[in-house]
Amino acid sequence: MTQASSRHIRFRGRSFPVLTLEPEQPIEGWFEQLDALLEQSPAFFSRKSIVIDLAKLTIERPQLTELLENLARRGIRVMGLSGVDPSWACDDLPPILAGGRATPQPPPDAGATRAKDANPGTLTPSEEAAFEDIANALGAGGAQAVDPKASEPPAPAAAPLILLEPVRSGQSIYHPDGDVTVIGSVASGAEIMAGGSVHIYGTLRGRAMAGAYGEKRARIFCRKLEAELLSVCGVYLTADEISANVQSQSIQAWLENETVKIARLD
């Protein structure tokens, strides 16, 4: 007689990328910066998985409750906490997470070499060729050749995501493991978030976030800059902070000394 196996609920452990907010003292100043970001991009945190890392704060349990209430009033839904005492776990707080790891960073020498030797407004020959070929196909005339000695931006950890159509308003594109390339424009209200670099062969009117999961070497390239927000490795510039001399230009943006730098490509 054959005995059928009983049915069980299947479950397994998985890892998923999340955005981590790291509040800092003074907390009032941190909320002011957060409000400035939300004023420029009200939907920046909507429909995203958010974890709050409190390792940089000395905070008591009542203060944590107040912090979460302040975030909730801003439409930020917190799915988990890290950097707090595990004994605080209760039904009134999001789950307390342990063992989280940041995205692996490149060896220190790679970043030091780039910062020391690279001309920030330049591309490598391979990047120049790729940019020019696609720009010519779009009728843009291509990017001009510049210093060939610039070091390469990061190689993606996985295959790039290539979008052959424009990204419409309200669309959010996430690719946590590598570069995102858009053969077209990114509309106002649209969002590109990449673990690697972001390449836009059209006009960037929405939001572009490169190195969203910790890759400091990531860059943003676009044929025409009219962005609502640029972010590299969590450091951002809003539209009001972007210099007028790079608006409506072909640009690249990168992170240097915890500041987003922008240079024209022509």
Secondary structure by P-SEA (a helix, b strand, c coil): cbbbbbbbbbbbbbbbbbbbbbbccaaaaaaaaaaaaaaaccccccccbbbbbcccccccaaaaaaaaaaaaaacccccccccccccccccccccccccccccccccaaaaaaaacccccccccaaaaaaaaaaaaaaccccccccccccccccccccbbbbbcccccccbbbbbccbbbbbcbbbcccbbbbbccbbbbcccccbbbbcccccccccbbbbccccccccccccccccccccccccccccbbbbbcccbbbbbbcc
